[in-house]
Amino acid sequence: MKQKPQLNFWQIWNMCFGFLGIQFGFALQNANVSRIFQTLGAEIDDIPILWIAAPLTGLIVQPIIGYMSDRTWNRLGRRRPYFLVGAILASLAIFVMPNSPVLWVAAGMLWIMDASINISMEPFRAFVGDMLPEKQRTGGFAMQTFFIGIGGVVASALPWMMTNWFDISNTAAPGVVPDSVKWSFYMGGAAFLLAVSWTVFRTREYSPEELAAFDAARPAAHVAEDTQLRAANKYRNGGITWSAIGLVMWYWIVAAGLDKQLYVLAGGFVAFGVLQVVTSVLQNRAQTDNALYHIMHDLFHMPKVMRQLAVVQFFSWFAMFAMWIYGTPGVTSHHYGTTDPSSALYNEGANWVGVLFGAKFGIAALAAIAIPVVAKRLGCRISHLINMCIGGVGLISFVFVRDPALLAISMIGVGIAWASILSLPYALLSSNLPSNKMGVYMGIFNFFIVIPQLVAASVLGLILREFFSLQSIYGLVIGGVLMIIAGLSTLLVDKDAEPTS
C-alpha cells in the first residue's frame, strides 16, 4: 500500500500562501463593512440582517464548490482552478465595494464579494487534506492560520496606515466612504489576486488515482463512509415537517409584529424542508447523479466526528460573528462615546477597531506556530478547549476595559482562540474523511460555520434591543460566553478522532 509522502516546509508554505490573499478580502470585510453600512445610513439594529450575505453565500457556495472540485481534474489540477477563478472575481468585487453609492448597492456587493471569496477559499481546506498525510495536517492548517494572521494584521490596519502613514483622508462628507477605506480595498484586491496566483502556479496536485491509492493505506476507521441510501419517505416527511415549522413561524412573526430579522430563521426552515422534499422526488425517480442529491445524502450521512464537531463550530462561529458585526459599533459607542459615523471621533474609533482586529490576526499568526507543538503534547481536543476559554475571557473583558489602548491586551486571548478555530477542528475533521469526498464534506462542514451566523444575524439585534438597550458592547460579551461554551463542547468529540502520528 502506498503511503502519502510528507512535504517539506517550503512545499507546505507554497500551498498555503494563497490564504494570505484570501484573508486580505475577509479582514477588510470584517473590519470595514459595518463602517460602510453605517456611513450609508444603516441603523444599529439593521446591521446584523445586512451582514446576512456573508454566511448565506457560504452556505450555498461552499458545498457546491466542494462537490464540483471533488469531480474536477484538468491541466490546473483539482482544487486550483477554483482558487484562480474565485480570486479574479473576488478582487474585482473588492475594488467596487467601497465605491457603493447607496446602502442597497453595498449590501449587494457584499453578496458578490463573499460568494467570490468562498469560491476561492473552500477548496483550500480540502487542499490540505489532499496533499498532506494525517500527521502533517495539524501543521498544514496551522500554516494556513499563520498566513491568515499575517494577512489579517495588514489588511485590518490598512485604513489606519493610510491615515497615519500616507496622510490620506479618514473622513468624508455624510454618506461617503473615506478615501482611507477606499485605498485599503484597492490594495487588498491586488494582494488577494497575487497571493492566490502564487499558490496556483507554484504547487502541484495528486491525481484522483494517486489519492485513491493513499486512502487504501489509511486506518479503516478514518475513511469509513456510509453509502446506504436514506429512505425517500424520510426525506419527504422531514421536509414537510421542517417546511411546516418554518411557515408557522413566519405566520407568527407577521401576526405578532416580531422583529423582521426573524424571517431569516423561518425562511431557513422552509428552504431546508423544500430541499428534502426535492431530494425525495429525485430518489424516487432514480435521478441521484447530481449535486443536490449527493450533498443532501452526505449531509445525512456525516461521519460521527463531524457531527460532534458541528456543536463546537456552532458556538465558535456565533461568537466570532457577534464580534465582527458589533466590534466597530461596540467600541466606538462604549469606549469613544459616539454613534455618529461622520464624526472624526467615530472614525478614529473605527480605525482603532481595525488595528485591534489586526492585533488579533497577529497573535493568531504567532499562536499558529505553537499550536502544532501543544496539540502534539495535549491532543487537539484539550488544546482547543484551553484556547477557546482564553478567547472567551478576552472578549468578555471588552465591557470592563475602559481605555481603548488596553483592548489590545484583550485581543491576545481572542487571537489565540481564532488561531485554534482555524486549525484544530479541521485537523480533527480531515483525519476522519475519505479523500474522494474531502471537498464536499469540507463544504458541508461550512454549514456549521454559516448556520450560527444566520442565527446570530436573526436574533442578536433583537436580543440587544430587548435586553441591553441596543448597547452594542454586549454583543461582544455574548460572543465571549459562547466561545467558552464552544471550548467545553470539544470534550464531546471522540478521543479516537485525534490524527494518527
N, C-alpha and C positions, 0 to 999 in steps of 0.2 A: 504494500500500500504506500502511496506517495504522500509524504508529509509536506505541508506548505512551508516553504523556506522562510527564514527570518530575513527581514530587510535591515539595511544599515541605517544609521542616523540620518544621512542626507537623503536617502530614498523616502524615509518617513517625512522628513522636512518638506520635500517637494510635493508629496501627495497631499499634505495638509495646508500648504502655503495659501491655497485659494481661499481658505476660511478667513484670512486676513482681510481680503476684499469684501467677502460676504458680510463680515462684521462692520465694515465701514457703512454698509447700507442699513443694517439693523440698528447700529448705535446712533446714527444720525436720526433715524426714525424714532427710536425710543426717547431720545433726549430732546427732540425738537418738534415733534408732531403736535403734542398738546399745546405747545407755544404757538405754532402756526394756526391751529384751530382757534385758540383764544384771540389771537391777533385778528382773525377774520370774523370774530363776533360770537363764538361758541360760548354758552353758559357752562358753569362748572358741572352741573348735573347732566349735561348733554355730552360731555367728553367721553364717558365710557361707551356710549352707543356709537359715537363716531369712530371709535377705535375698533369696532367690531370687524372691520375689514381685515385687520391683521390675522386674527385667529380663524375667521371663516374661510379666507382664501387658503390658509394652510390645511384646513380640514378637507377642502375639496381637492387641492392641487397635489398635496404630498402623496396620498395613496395612489393616485393615478400615475404620477411620475415614477413612483416606486415600482408599480406593476409594469409600466412600459419599459423602464430601464432593465428590469429582470429579463425582458424578452428582446433586448436590443443587442446587436453585435455588428459593428461596421468598422470602417477604417480608423475611426477615433476610439473605438472600444465600446464599452457597455455603459458606463456612467458619464464619461467625459463629454459626449455630445450634449447632454443636458446641462452640464456645467457651463458650456460655452454659450448656448442659446439663452439660458437664463441670465447670464452675465450681461449680454448685449442688451436684452430687453430691460433689465433692472437699471443699468447705467443710464439709459435714455429716460426712464421714469424718474430717477433721482435728479437728473438735470431739470426736469419740468416742475417737480413738486413745489419748490419754494416760490415759484412764479405764479401760483394759483391765484386768480383774481378774486374769487369768492369762495365761501365755505364749502359749497357743494362740489366745486371743482377739486378742492383739496381733499375732500373725502373720497372722491372718485379716483384721484391719483394715488391715494393710499392703497386702494384696492389693486390697482395695476402694479404699483411698486412692490407690494407684498407678494402678489402672485408670482411676479418675475423672480424675486429673491428666492422664493420657495422652489421654483423650478431648478435653480442652480444649487440650492442648499441640500435638498432632500437626498440626492444620490451621494453626497459627501459622507453621510453616516454609513451607508451601505458600502461605500468605497473602502473604509477601514476594515469592515468585516470581510470584504472580498480579498483584500491584499495582505492582511496580517494574520499570523497564527494566533490562537487564543492567548498565549502568554504575552504577546506583544500588544494586545488590543487596548488594555488599560493605558499603556504608554502612548498608543496611537490617538486615542480620544483625548488624552491629556495634551498631546501636541496640538490637536485642533483647538483645545481650550487655550493653550498658550497664544496661538495666533488670534483667537477671538479676543483675548485680553489685550494684546498689543493694538489690534485694530480698534478695539473699543476705547482705549485710552486716547488715541489720537483723534478719532472721529468725534467722540463725545466732547472733547475740549476744543474742537476746531473753531466754534463761534468765539470762544474766549481768546484763542490765539489770534484770530482775525482782528479782534478789537484791540487787544493789548500789544500785539507784536507788529501788526501791519496797519494799525490806525484806521481800520475800516469801520464805518458807522455801525453802531449797535442799536440804534433807534431809528424809527421811521415814522411817517405820518400814520394816523389811525387807519387800520385796515390794510397796512402794507408791511410785508415781512422785511426785517432789516437786512442790509447788504451783508452783514457778518454771517448771517444764516445762509443766504443765497450762495456766497462763495464757498462756504463749507460744503454745501451739497454738490457744487460743481467739482470740487476736489475729491469728494467721496465717490462720485460716479466714475471718475477716471481711475481711482485706486481700485475700485471693485473690478472693473474690466481687466486691468493689467494683472492683478494678483491671481484671478481665476485663470487667465490665459497662461500664466506660468505653470500652474498645475496641469492644465490640459496638454501642453506641449512638452513638459519635462517628465512625464510619467508614462508608464505602460500599464496594461491590464491583463489579467489572466483570462483565457478563453473559457466559455462555458464548459468545455470538455475537461480542461485543467481543474476547474473548480469542483466538478463532479468527482474527479479522482481524489482531490484533497478531502472532500466530505467523507469518502469511504474510509479514511484513516482516522476520523474523529470519533470520540466516545459516542456510542449509540444513543445515550440519553440526551446528548446535546444536539442531535439532528433529527430527533423524533418528530414526525409530522402526522397529524390526524387527517386522514384522507376520506373518512366516512362522511357521506353526504348527510346534511341535516334534512329532516323530513320537510317536504314542501308545505304541509299544513302547519308546521311550527312557524315557518316564516310568515305564512298568511295570518295565523291567529295573533302572533306577536305584532305584526304590522297593524292589524285592526286595533289592537289594544293601545299601542303607542299613539296611533292617529286619534283615537277617541279621547285619550288623556289630553293630547295637545289641543283638540277642538274645544273640549270642556274648559280647559284653562284659558283659551282665547276668549270664549264667551264670558268667563268670569272677569277677565281683565277689562273687557268692554263694559259689562254691566256694572261693575264696581268702580269704574273710573280709575283703575290702578295705573301704576307707572308704565309708560309706553315701552320702556326698555324690557319689560317682562314679555313682550311679544317675541323677543328673540328665543326665549326658552320654549314658549308654546309652538312657535314655528319649527324649532329643532325637533320637538317630539313628533310633530306631524310629518316632517321630512323623513325622519328615521322610519316611521311607520310605513310611509309610501314606498320607500326603498325596499323594505322587507316584502311588501306585497308584490312589487315588481319582480323581486328575486324568486318568489314562489311561482309566479307565472312563467318565468324563464325556465325554472327547473321542470315544471310540468310539461313544457314544450320541448324539453331536451335542448334548449338553447343556452348551454352553460359555458361555451368557449368565448367569453367576453369579459371585459374588465370589471363591470359591475358585479357579475356573479362571483368571479374569483375573489374580489375584495370582500364581498359580504360573507362568502364561505370562510375565508381566512379570518375575518373578524370574529366569527362564532366558533372558530377552532384554534384560537390563540393558544400558544404554549402556556402552561401553568405559571411559569416565572413571569411571563409578560402580563398576565392578569394581576399578579401580585404587585409588580412594578407600576401598574396603572394607578393604584391607590397613592403611591409615593408621588407620581407625576402630577396627579390632580392637585394635591395640596401645594406642591412646589411651584407650579406654574400659576396657580391662583395668586400666590404670594408675589411672584415676580410681576404679574400683570398689574396688581394693585400698586406696586412701586413705580412702574413705568407711567401709568396714567395719572397718578397723584404725586409723583416726585416733584414736578415743577410747581403745580398749584399749591401743594402742601408746604414746600419750603418758602416760596415767595410770600404766602399769607402768614404762616406761623413764625418764620424767622425774620422776614423782611417787612412784614406788616402791610402788604399791598396786594390788591387783586386787579389793578389797572394795567393791562398788557402794554399800553402805550407809554407808561411811565419809565423813567430811567432806572428807578429802584427795582421795579419788576424785572426789567431786562438784565440788570446786574444779578439779581437772584436767579433768573433763568440760566444765565451763563454759568453761575456757580453750580447749579444742578448738573450742567454738562460736565464741569470739572469733577464733581462728585461721582458721576457715572463713569467718567474716565478713571478715577481712582479705583472704583470697583473693578474695572477691567484690568487695571494694572496689578492689583492684588490677585486677581484671578490668574493672570499670566504667571506670577510668581508661585502661587499655590499649585498651579498645574505641574510645576517641576517637582514638588514634594508629594503630590497625590499618589503617583505610582509607587513610591517608596513606602508611604504609610499604608496604602492598600495591600501591598505585598506582606506587610507585617500583621496588620489587623484584619485584613479582608475588606472587600468593597462595601459590605453591608454596614459594619461597625464604623468604618471611616466616614461613610455618608451620613450616618446618624450624628456623629460628632460635628461634622461640618455644617449640617443644617441647623443644629441647635445654636451654634456660634452665630450663624447668619441671622436667625430669628431674633436673638438678643440685640444684635446690631441694628436691625430695622426698627424694633420697638423703641430703642433708645432715642430715635429722632424726636419723639414727643417731649422728652425730658431735657435734651441738649438745647440750650438757647443760643449759644454762639454758633453762627453758621460755619465758622472755620473748624470748629471741633467735630462737625459732622463727618469730616474726613476719617476720623477715628472710628465712627460708627460704620463707615463703609468698608472697613477692613473685614469685619465679620461677614458682611453681605458679599464681598468679593470672594471670600473662601467658599461660601455656600454656592455661589454662581459657578465657580470652577468645578465644584463637585457635581452640580446638577448637569453640567455639560459633558461629564466624563463617566462617572461611576455607574449610573443607571444603564448607559449604553454598553459599557463593558460587561455588565451582568447579562443584558439582553442579547447582545450579539453572540455570546458564547453558547446560547441556547436556541439558535435559529439555523435552519438549513440554508445553505448558500444560494440555492435556486430561488428562494423567496426572501432573501435578505432585504431587497428593496421594498417590496410590498409590505413586509412586516414592519420595517422602519417607518414607512408611511402611515400604517395603521397605528403604530405606537405614537405617532404625532397626534392622533385623536385625543390622547390623554394629556397632551400639552394644550390642545386647542379647546376642548370642552370646558376645562376650568376657566379659560379666558372668556369664553362665551357666557358662562355663568357669572363671572365677575362683571362683565360688561352689562349684564342684565340686572344685577342686584346691588352692586356697590353704590351706585348713585342713590338708589332707594334707601339703603342702609345708612349712608351718611346723612341724608336729608331727615330721616325719621328719628335717628338715634344720636347723631352728632352735630346737628345744626349746620350741616354742609361744611364742617371743618375738615378740609382735605387731609390734614396731617394724620387723622385717624384711619385713613385708608392704608397708610404705611404701618400703623400699629396692627391692624387686622392682618396684613401681609406677614408681619413678624410672627404672630401667633400661629398662623397656618404653616409657616416654614418649620417651626418646631414640631408641629404635628406630622409634617412630611418626614422629618427625620425619624420620629418614633415609628412611623409606618414601615420604614425599611426593615424593621425586625420581623415583618410578616413574610419577607422573601425567604425562600428555602436556602439553607446553608449550601446545599448541593449546587446552587446556581453559580457559585464562585467560579471564575475562569480557571481552567487547568493550568498548572505550572509546567 
